[in-house]
Amino acid sequence: MEMKGPQGAYGGPHPGQPMGSDVPPSVWMPAPVPISNCPPGLEYLTQIDQLLVHQQVELLEALTGFETNNKYEIKNVMGQRVYFAAEQNDCCNRNFCGSARSFTIVIIDNTGREIIRVQRPLRCSSCCFPCCLQKLEVQAPPGTPIGYVIQNWDLCMPRFTIQNEKEEDVLKIDGPCCPCACYSDVHFELKSLDKTSVIGKISKQWTGLVRELFTDSDNFGVQFPLDLDVKIKAVVLGALFLLDFMYFEHDD
């Protein structure tokens, strides 16, 4: 599925785009040269060991509490936009299921082409129901699974496993006992399978008291090895969205 071009709802502006888009102006990262055996659009990730993810503030949601589809701007450390991500969901699912809702997030490049699709079915995330924990699928290109994020049962700690397209375990994610800490960043460590080494992290950044209280708009950072497989980098990015919905979306 290819999203609309520069004038579309998700495409966002780039050089030559007319005014009036709902996506704020931003400088896009230059498109890299296509690489063989690399899913189209993931070439960007070969040059990156960090990503900054900014969830956009939705005024209607901030003022009324009416849940709207999430949108995210994904940038490199130079502030250049790498991707733009948008949730696709219906009103009933968003407002009746809240942060537990199933979702599809489409991720596009600077041409408006959908390059990654992230899907989460409606499942329980409570430690009291370990038989039906979270499982998120990442596709690139859309329709082709490249990996999964699996929630592991634990009484008090957020724990997840990153899997490849064959559902083989590749990495682990361990979070803090209290992932909703106030006045500080929250870090989820990306670890080797045996957990003897930390190779990266997903961080939820503290954005200030007013913004934290009245909006669901969050800032995240992702760090991973530069030489990590680009498919696994895309799955780690998918894990970020799962963590956002599970621990940082407000249902009040």
Summary of the structure (lengths in Angstrom):
residues: 252
radius of gyration: 17.3
end to end distance: 34.3
largest distance: 52.8
contacts: 779
relative contact order: 0.16
helix: 19%
strand: 31%
